[in-house]
């Protein structure tokens, strides 16, 4: 059984924020669209609670799970979480989005525990620009990328958020880095989420010009229908994916995701916080799996294209 919303969009993917904490302070972070206070009223979900939510989700046809944050590797029990989720019958893919700074010493164990893929947020290779944007040290993120490749994650993706006047001229350099490391590059357009209108106006840049150049250089171009119909450009030595924001109607029309906040709320849309469904409170009060299934169905009913009007 696969759930579909009223627009016929299947529910195939679950993104779980396992924590709100992070070791960096990125000026552009949208925090998975979560506007709740850092101090969570129920605290973070435990590893067992996360695994149980995933197992209920998989019975409804969700087969792919991505762990997000905050920074997932801030969780001391992250390997336990990965191992528990990976053992879920019916799960076909388990991935993680990380800033990479804590990844190097954990990469092999995470891979051995069942994590299939990893996305590393990497806005620049320039140490000074990286520190200005994130407060961190780029060499730690680069070490994480290389360790992930060496550990056998396939693929390792580099998430490069484009910021006008900051890193927008560095795409060719990042493509070369992806080629030499064996990674895939994702160019991501800035979202107007959890950033000020002034910040968005100052740093937003359309990715259309990059796509024109990529199309000229690509040996093949394809689209990913269940990933917002994003385009993938196969270059001779690597691949580049282009991720447009919600202003592109393809983003919403092809959405197959449901999110879980770190304090246990089902979040039907990245852009909205007025339609959350609390699953953690009923779980902690003893709800059985059938009752949790009904909460998933309720959240799915609330899934609507944000820009449908």
C-alpha positions in Angstrom: 0.0 0.0 0.0 1.3 3.5 -1.0 -0.5 6.5 0.4 -1.5 9.2 -2.1 -2.7 12.7 -1.3 -5.7 14.4 -2.9 -3.5 15.5 -5.8 -2.4 11.9 -6.5 1.1 12.4 -5.3 2.5 9.2 -3.7 4.1 9.3 -0.3 7.5 7.6 -0.7 10.0 9.4 1.4 10.5 10.4 5.0 12.9 13.0 6.2 13.6 12.8 9.9 15.3 15.6 11.8 16.9 13.7 14.6 18.2 16.9 16.4 18.0 20.7 16.2 21.6 21.1 17.5 24.5 21.8 15.2 28.2 22.5 15.5 28.0 25.1 12.8 26.1 28.4 12.5 25.3 28.7 8.8 23.7 32.0 7.9 21.5 30.4 5.3 20.2 27.4 7.2 16.5 26.8 6.8 16.3 24.2 9.6 14.0 21.9 7.5 11.4 24.7 7.8 11.1 24.2 11.5 10.3 27.4 13.4 9.9 25.8 16.8 12.1 27.1 19.6 15.5 25.4 20.1 14.4 24.2 23.6 11.9 21.5 22.6 8.9 21.0 24.9 9.0 17.2 24.7 12.8 17.0 24.1 14.3 15.1 21.2 12.9 11.7 20.1 14.8 8.7 21.5 16.5 6.3 19.2 13.8 3.7 19.8 11.0 6.2 19.1 12.6 7.2 15.8 13.0 3.6 14.8 9.4 2.8 15.7 8.1 5.8 13.7 10.1 4.6 10.7 8.7 1.0 11.0 5.2 2.3 11.0 5.9 4.5 8.0 7.3 1.6 6.0 4.1 -0.4 6.4 2.4 2.5 4.5 4.7 2.2 1.5 7.4 4.7 2.5 10.6 3.0 1.5 13.2 5.7 1.7 14.4 7.6 4.8 16.8 10.5 5.1 18.2 11.6 8.4 18.6 15.4 8.8 19.0 18.0 11.6 20.5 20.3 12.8 23.5 18.1 12.4 22.6 14.4 12.8 26.1 13.5 13.9 25.7 15.6 17.0 23.6 12.7 18.3 25.8 10.4 20.4 23.5 7.5 19.5 23.5 8.2 15.7 25.0 4.8 14.9 22.3 3.1 17.0 19.7 5.0 15.2 21.1 4.1 11.8 21.4 0.4 12.8 17.8 0.3 14.0 16.3 1.9 11.0 18.5 -0.1 8.5 17.1 -3.3 10.0 13.5 -2.4 9.1 12.0 -4.9 6.6 10.9 -3.1 3.4 13.2 -0.2 3.7 15.2 0.3 0.4 17.3 3.3 1.1 18.7 5.1 4.2 20.6 8.3 3.7 21.8 11.3 5.7 22.4 15.0 5.1 25.4 16.3 7.1 27.7 19.2 7.2 30.5 16.7 7.2 32.7 18.2 9.9 32.1 15.2 12.2 31.9 12.6 9.5 35.5 11.4 9.0 35.8 9.2 12.2 32.2 7.8 11.9 32.0 7.2 8.1 33.0 3.6 8.1 30.9 2.6 11.1 27.9 4.3 9.7 28.3 2.6 6.4 28.7 -0.8 8.0 25.6 -0.1 10.1 23.4 0.3 7.1 23.6 3.9 6.0 23.6 3.8 2.2 24.2 7.4 1.1 25.3 10.8 2.4 24.9 14.4 1.3 27.5 16.8 2.6 26.6 20.5 2.7 29.6 22.2 1.2 29.0 25.8 0.0 32.6 26.5 -0.9 36.2 25.1 -0.9 37.6 28.4 0.2 38.6 28.3 3.9 37.9 32.0 4.6 34.5 32.0 2.8 33.5 28.8 4.5 34.4 30.1 7.9 32.5 33.4 7.2 29.4 31.4 6.1 29.4 28.7 8.7 31.8 29.5 11.5 33.6 26.2 10.9 36.8 24.9 9.3 36.5 23.7 5.7 39.2 21.1 6.1 37.0 19.1 8.5 34.2 19.0 6.0 36.6 18.0 3.2 38.0 15.2 5.4 34.4 14.1 5.9 33.7 14.0 2.1 36.9 11.9 1.4 36.2 9.5 4.3 32.6 9.0 3.0 33.9 8.1 -0.4 36.5 5.8 1.0 33.9 4.1 3.2 31.9 3.1 0.2 28.9 5.4 0.3 27.3 5.5 -3.1 26.8 8.1 -4.0 28.3 10.9 -1.9 26.6 14.1 -2.9 28.0 17.7 -2.3 25.2 20.1 -1.6 26.3 23.5 -2.8 23.9 26.3 -2.0 24.5 29.2 -4.4 24.8 32.6 -2.8 25.0 35.6 -5.1 28.3 37.5 -4.7 29.7 34.9 -2.3 30.3 31.5 -4.0 28.4 31.8 -7.3 31.6 32.0 -9.3 33.0 28.9 -7.8 30.8 26.3 -9.4 33.5 25.2 -11.9 35.9 24.6 -9.1 33.4 22.6 -7.2 32.7 20.5 -10.3 36.4 19.7 -10.5 36.4 18.7 -6.8 33.5 16.4 -7.4 35.3 14.8 -10.4 38.5 14.2 -8.4 36.7 12.8 -5.3 34.1 10.7 -7.1 31.2 12.7 -5.7 28.1 14.1 -7.3 27.4 17.8 -7.1 24.0 19.3 -6.3 23.5 23.0 -7.0 20.8 24.3 -4.7 18.9 27.5 -5.1 18.4 29.6 -1.9 14.9 29.1 -0.3 13.0 31.9 1.3 12.6 29.9 4.5 13.8 31.0 7.9 15.9 33.8 6.4 15.0 37.5 6.3 13.7 39.1 3.2 16.8 41.2 3.2 19.1 38.2 3.2 17.1 36.5 0.5 17.1 39.6 -1.7 20.8 40.1 -1.2 22.0 36.5 -1.8 19.3 34.8 -4.0 20.5 33.8 -7.5 18.6 31.8 -10.1 20.2 28.6 -11.3 19.0 29.0 -14.9 22.3 30.3 -16.2 24.1 27.3 -14.7 21.7 25.0 -16.4 22.3 26.5 -19.8 26.0 25.9 -19.4 25.5 22.4 -18.0 23.2 21.5 -20.9 25.9 22.4 -23.4 28.5 20.3 -21.6 26.4 17.3 -20.7 26.6 14.0 -22.6 23.1 13.2 -21.2 20.3 15.0 -19.4 17.6 13.3 -17.4 14.9 14.1 -14.9 14.1 12.5 -11.5 10.3 12.4 -11.4 10.1 11.4 -7.8 12.6 14.1 -6.7 10.7 17.2 -7.7 11.4 16.5 -11.4 14.9 17.9 -10.9 17.3 17.7 -13.8 20.5 15.7 -13.7 23.4 16.6 -16.1 25.8 13.8 -16.9 29.1 15.4 -17.5 32.0 13.4 -18.9 33.5 12.8 -15.4 30.7 13.5 -12.9 27.0 14.4 -12.5 25.5 17.6 -11.5 21.9 17.9 -10.1 20.1 21.2 -10.0 17.6 21.8 -7.2 15.2 24.7 -7.7 13.1 26.0 -4.8 9.3 26.0 -4.3 8.8 28.9 -6.7 9.3 26.3 -9.4 6.0 24.5 -9.6 7.8 21.2 -10.4 9.0 21.2 -6.8 5.5 21.0 -5.3 3.8 19.0 -8.1 6.3 16.2 -7.7 6.8 16.2 -4.0 6.7 12.7 -2.4 8.0 13.6 1.1 6.8 13.8 4.6 9.0 15.3 7.3 9.3 14.5 11.0 10.5 17.3 13.3 13.1 16.5 16.0 10.3 16.8 18.7 8.1 14.2 16.9 5.7 16.1 14.7 4.7 15.0 11.2 5.3 17.9 8.9 3.5 17.7 5.6 5.1 20.7 3.9 8.6 22.3 4.1 6.9 25.7 3.8 4.2 25.4 6.5 4.0 25.0 10.2 0.3 25.3 10.8 -0.6 21.8 9.8 1.7 19.6 11.9 0.5 16.3 13.4 1.9 15.3 16.8 2.9 11.7 16.7 5.4 11.6 19.6 2.8 12.5 22.4 0.4 9.6 21.4 3.4 7.3 21.1 4.6 8.1 24.6 1.1 7.6 25.9 1.0 4.1 24.6 -0.6 4.4 21.2 -0.4 1.1 19.2 0.8 0.9 15.6 -2.7 1.1 14.2 -3.2 4.4 16.0 0.1 5.7 14.7 -0.9 4.6 11.2 -4.0 6.8 11.4 -1.7 9.8 12.3 0.3 9.2 9.2 -2.9 9.1 7.2 -4.0 12.4 8.7 -0.7 14.0 7.9 -0.9 12.7 4.3 -4.3 14.3 3.9 -2.8 17.6 4.9 -0.2 17.3 2.1 -1.0 19.9 -0.5 1.2 21.7 -3.1 2.2 24.9 -1.4 1.9 26.9 -4.6 -1.2 25.3 -5.9 -3.0 28.7 -5.9 
